[in-house]
Amino acid sequence: PPAGPKAVTFVSAYDSSVRHEVIPQEGQNIRDAASMAGLAPRDGSSWQVYDALGSEVGDRSANDMTGEVLYVGPQAIEAGGINIEELSRARADFPSIKSIKGHSSENKVDMIHVEIKDERSRSLGDNFECIVDVRTDSWSTHIVNLNEEIRVPHVYTRSKIPGTEKRSSIVCQGDYEMILEESRENDSVRLSAYLNHISSLLNS
């Protein structure tokens, strides 16, 4: 017999034992479908829907994500990105750093493009092309030109550049919070320390 309509499975980040399947209705986005599942917090606090990589997917079409397992949880608190002046100072260590159009304001940058030297020929070029997401305290790095025929330590999972459909691979960066915590002097020091850590992982 023909298969029935596919559902989206929602899991509560507040209680992982709570799971609901929802068959999306025409025109719904993922956030609307999650509301139907009854998993939104009842106290009116901000919430969002995330995929397995922690990327926000609430605005995506629910019909495009049938068969997926998604997580309903508290909305990430914006940390304000990186000060533009401090970003310029970080170019002393990483000259290719630039802000990404559409992800910067008068004083802050939320998404950064940077090239990191590929010392082991694991990318499709001389450098790893990286998109660094610094919108929250949980920074992440996505590689857009990984050579998928070569195994790269610390890069195991496919991803998409936040806010786009562009395919990438996310770096498993381990316990990097201590690096940021030890570099609280200013944004440029923190960013340089973080990118040195990512470079070390990619070339290990």
MARGU-360715 format. One line per field, with one value per residue (C-alpha): residue number from 1; residue in three letters; x, y, z. Coordinates in steps of 0.001 Angstrom, whole numbers. Layout:
<nodes>
kolse [NUM,...]
kollum [ALA,...]
u [X,...]
v [Y,...]
w [Z,...]
</nodes>
This chain:
<nodes>
kolse [1,2,3,4,5,6,7,8,9,10,11,12,13,14,15,16,17,18,19,20,21,22,23,24,25,26,27,28,29,30,31,32,33,34,35,36,37,38,39,40,41,42,43,44,45,46,47,48,49,50,51,52,53,54,55,56,57,58,59,60,61,62,63,64,65,66,67,68,69,70,71,72,73,74,75,76,77,78,79,80,81,82,83,84,85,86,87,88,89,90,91,92,93,94,95,96,97,98,99,100,101,102,103,104,105,106,107,108,109,110,111,112,113,114,115,116,117,118,119,120,121,122,123,124,125,126,127,128,129,130,131,132,133,134,135,136,137,138,139,140,141,142,143,144,145,146,147,148,149,150,151,152,153,154,155,156,157,158,159,160,161,162,163,164,165,166,167,168,169,170,171,172,173,174,175,176,177,178,179,180,181,182,183,184,185,186,187,188,189,190,191,192,193,194,195,196,197,198,199,200,201,202,203,204]
kollum [PRO,PRO,ALA,GLY,PRO,LYS,ALA,VAL,THR,PHE,VAL,SER,ALA,TYR,ASP,SER,SER,VAL,ARG,HIS,GLU,VAL,ILE,PRO,GLN,GLU,GLY,GLN,ASN,ILE,ARG,ASP,ALA,ALA,SER,MET,ALA,GLY,LEU,ALA,PRO,ARG,ASP,GLY,SER,SER,TRP,GLN,VAL,TYR,ASP,ALA,LEU,GLY,SER,GLU,VAL,GLY,ASP,ARG,SER,ALA,ASN,ASP,MET,THR,GLY,GLU,VAL,LEU,TYR,VAL,GLY,PRO,GLN,ALA,ILE,GLU,ALA,GLY,GLY,ILE,ASN,ILE,GLU,GLU,LEU,SER,ARG,ALA,ARG,ALA,ASP,PHE,PRO,SER,ILE,LYS,SER,ILE,LYS,GLY,HIS,SER,SER,GLU,ASN,LYS,VAL,ASP,MET,ILE,HIS,VAL,GLU,ILE,LYS,ASP,GLU,ARG,SER,ARG,SER,LEU,GLY,ASP,ASN,PHE,GLU,CYS,ILE,VAL,ASP,VAL,ARG,THR,ASP,SER,TRP,SER,THR,HIS,ILE,VAL,ASN,LEU,ASN,GLU,GLU,ILE,ARG,VAL,PRO,HIS,VAL,TYR,THR,ARG,SER,LYS,ILE,PRO,GLY,THR,GLU,LYS,ARG,SER,SER,ILE,VAL,CYS,GLN,GLY,ASP,TYR,GLU,MET,ILE,LEU,GLU,GLU,SER,ARG,GLU,ASN,ASP,SER,VAL,ARG,LEU,SER,ALA,TYR,LEU,ASN,HIS,ILE,SER,SER,LEU,LEU,ASN,SER]
u [0,1228,2980,1021,2061,5448,5755,8304,9367,9775,11713,11519,14888,13256,12325,13926,11342,8665,8411,5603,5147,3373,2206,2815,3,390,2259,3443,6951,8706,7895,4164,4342,6143,3353,880,2956,2317,6016,6333,6913,3683,5255,5692,9503,11342,11871,13183,13456,16893,18273,20774,23664,22035,21156,17876,15347,12094,11563,12096,9185,7830,7090,10780,11798,9522,11307,13640,14050,14102,14464,12329,14234,14988,16093,19825,20824,22591,26036,26363,29016,32452,33275,34250,37296,38533,37924,40322,42991,42695,43842,47394,47224,44693,44901,42015,39389,36330,32742,29945,27495,24117,25576,27032,25740,27367,29546,29219,29901,27989,29479,33074,34847,38478,41052,43146,46312,45871,49178,48097,46192,42810,40875,40089,42766,45691,43533,40455,37602,35884,32683,32814,29491,30005,26369,26238,28739,28871,31084,31233,33292,31983,34330,33000,35807,36671,38034,35406,37568,40082,39430,39983,40386,37871,35567,32918,29566,27914,26273,24801,26017,23611,20777,21513,21200,24942,26518,29512,31246,31364,34533,34292,36175,36257,36686,37398,35442,38518,40456,37853,37607,41382,41303,38730,40961,39195,37488,40586,42571,39667,39152,42847,43079,39978,41183,44604,42776,40728,43902,45584,42630,42400,46120,46633]
v [0,3577,5157,7661,11257,11622,13270,15421,14110,16749,16074,18341,19677,20264,16557,14184,11483,13681,13058,13916,13232,15880,15618,19119,21050,23022,26296,25573,26299,24126,26446,26257,22462,22353,24476,21830,19243,21155,21360,25147,26364,27463,30260,32438,32207,32397,29107,27773,24540,23062,20262,17656,20108,22818,25057,26986,25654,27204,29291,26426,24759,21869,19847,20008,18389,15372,12347,14527,14494,18062,19543,22189,24186,27642,30244,30891,34120,36423,37376,40357,39006,40616,44291,45394,47307,44218,42114,44365,43855,40077,40402,40703,36943,36013,38554,37007,37725,39570,40022,38377,40706,40667,39515,42737,45971,49332,47998,44196,41184,37895,35749,35743,34356,33348,31223,28843,27329,23692,22018,18461,18907,18058,20855,21717,24390,25716,26922,25827,28199,28722,30390,31167,31705,33975,34974,33269,32172,28759,29581,27128,26745,25411,24323,24890,23381,20129,17319,14707,11884,12365,11642,14755,14376,16416,16902,14171,15832,17522,20866,23867,27414,28997,30786,29203,25927,25868,22550,22500,20377,21402,21163,19092,21583,19809,21692,25141,27173,27346,28966,31696,32097,32572,35228,37630,40684,41665,40228,40196,38120,35701,35310,34759,32172,30390,30343,29048,26231,25437,25536,23091,20693,20847,20241,17605]
w [0,-571,2384,4436,5081,6727,10101,11886,15293,17977,21186,24214,25336,28721,29051,26509,27260,25672,21915,19519,15821,13767,10173,8778,7210,4013,4483,8021,9166,11724,14621,13781,13668,17016,18513,17319,19186,22411,23316,23539,27112,28787,30803,27723,27690,24359,22552,19269,17285,16604,14448,15690,15127,17208,14259,14478,11950,13178,10038,7592,5784,7847,4705,3781,7074,7312,8700,10772,14553,15905,19369,21064,23653,25056,22557,22472,24144,21734,22994,20687,18315,18000,17995,14455,15686,17547,14429,12525,15169,14857,11213,12552,13152,10437,7571,5597,8265,7019,8149,6172,4491,6193,9516,10834,12285,12874,15687,15780,13563,13972,11186,10005,6948,7415,5604,7705,6243,5148,6010,5094,1800,3283,1591,-2009,-2090,-102,2776,4685,3859,7216,8350,12075,13850,16883,17465,20876,23511,21774,18789,15880,12696,9382,6554,3021,921,2679,488,1305,-75,2740,6410,8496,12276,14276,11271,11298,10701,7745,8376,6617,6915,9437,7707,4306,2444,1630,2591,4891,7528,11176,13261,16444,18585,21934,25190,23790,26363,28598,25751,25454,29211,29488,26771,28178,27659,24437,21383,19181,21670,22109,18376,17654,20436,19122,15496,16569,18338,15188,13056,15397,15175,11373,10898,13601]
</nodes>
